[in-house]
Amino acid sequence: MIRQRIIFAGRVQGVGFRATAKAIARNHTVTGWVRNEDNGTVLLEVQGEPAVVEAFVQELNRDMAKFIKTSASAEIAAVSDEPDFSIRR
């Protein structure tokens, strides 16, 4: 089990980024959350088996490629009691 924190920058707010991330998460066995940040970026945390997390991130990057200018990720500590993938506000 791994957890990644990813910050997406570009034109990532107001384009359905969070809804797309949640929809993609439904197709993968991941938990986590996504939210808009005050500085115009989108912050996402995703957790699951390494191959599943990688597949989720690849699909999100592919589907939202025209809006993402840069992204930065880091592996962080896993969360034990997270039930699903959600949109935070």
C-alpha positions in Angstrom: 0.0 0.0 0.0 1.3 3.4 -1.0 0.0 7.0 -0.8 1.0 9.8 -3.1 0.5 13.5 -2.7 0.4 15.3 -6.1 0.1 19.0 -6.8 -1.2 19.9 -10.3 -0.6 23.3 -11.7 -1.8 24.9 -14.9 -5.4 25.6 -15.8 -6.6 23.0 -13.4 -9.4 24.8 -11.6 -12.8 25.4 -13.2 -12.4 22.6 -15.8 -13.9 19.6 -14.0 -10.5 18.4 -12.7 -11.9 17.2 -9.3 -14.9 15.6 -10.7 -12.8 13.8 -13.3 -10.4 12.5 -10.6 -13.4 11.2 -8.6 -14.8 9.5 -11.6 -11.5 7.9 -12.5 -11.1 6.7 -8.9 -14.4 4.8 -9.2 -12.6 2.6 -11.8 -9.7 1.9 -9.6 -9.4 0.5 -6.0 -8.0 3.7 -4.5 -8.9 5.9 -1.7 -7.9 9.6 -1.1 -9.2 13.0 -1.9 -8.8 16.0 -4.2 -9.3 19.7 -3.6 -8.7 23.2 -5.1 -6.0 25.3 -3.4 -6.1 29.1 -3.0 -3.1 29.5 -5.2 -4.8 28.0 -8.3 -3.4 24.5 -8.0 -5.1 21.2 -7.3 -3.9 19.0 -4.5 -4.6 15.3 -4.6 -3.8 12.4 -2.3 -4.3 8.9 -3.6 -3.7 5.6 -1.9 -3.7 1.9 -3.0 -1.6 -0.8 -4.3 1.4 0.6 -6.3 0.2 -0.6 -9.7 -3.3 0.6 -9.1 -2.2 4.1 -8.0 0.1 4.3 -11.0 -2.8 3.4 -13.3 -5.1 6.0 -11.7 -2.4 8.7 -12.0 -1.7 7.8 -15.6 -5.4 7.9 -16.5 -5.9 11.3 -14.8 -2.8 12.7 -16.5 -4.0 11.5 -19.9 -7.6 12.7 -19.5 -6.6 16.2 -18.1 -3.3 16.6 -20.1 -4.5 19.8 -21.9 -5.0 21.5 -18.5 -1.9 20.3 -16.6 1.2 22.4 -17.0 3.3 20.8 -14.2 2.8 18.3 -11.4 4.9 17.3 -8.5 4.4 14.2 -6.4 5.8 12.7 -3.2 5.1 9.5 -1.4 3.7 10.1 2.0 2.4 7.9 4.9 -0.6 5.8 4.3 -4.0 6.5 6.0 -5.6 3.5 7.6 -9.3 4.5 8.0 -10.1 6.2 4.7 -13.3 4.7 3.2 -13.2 6.1 -0.4 -12.0 8.8 -2.8 -13.7 12.2 -2.2 -13.8 15.8 -3.3 -12.8 18.2 -0.5 -13.8 21.8 -0.5 
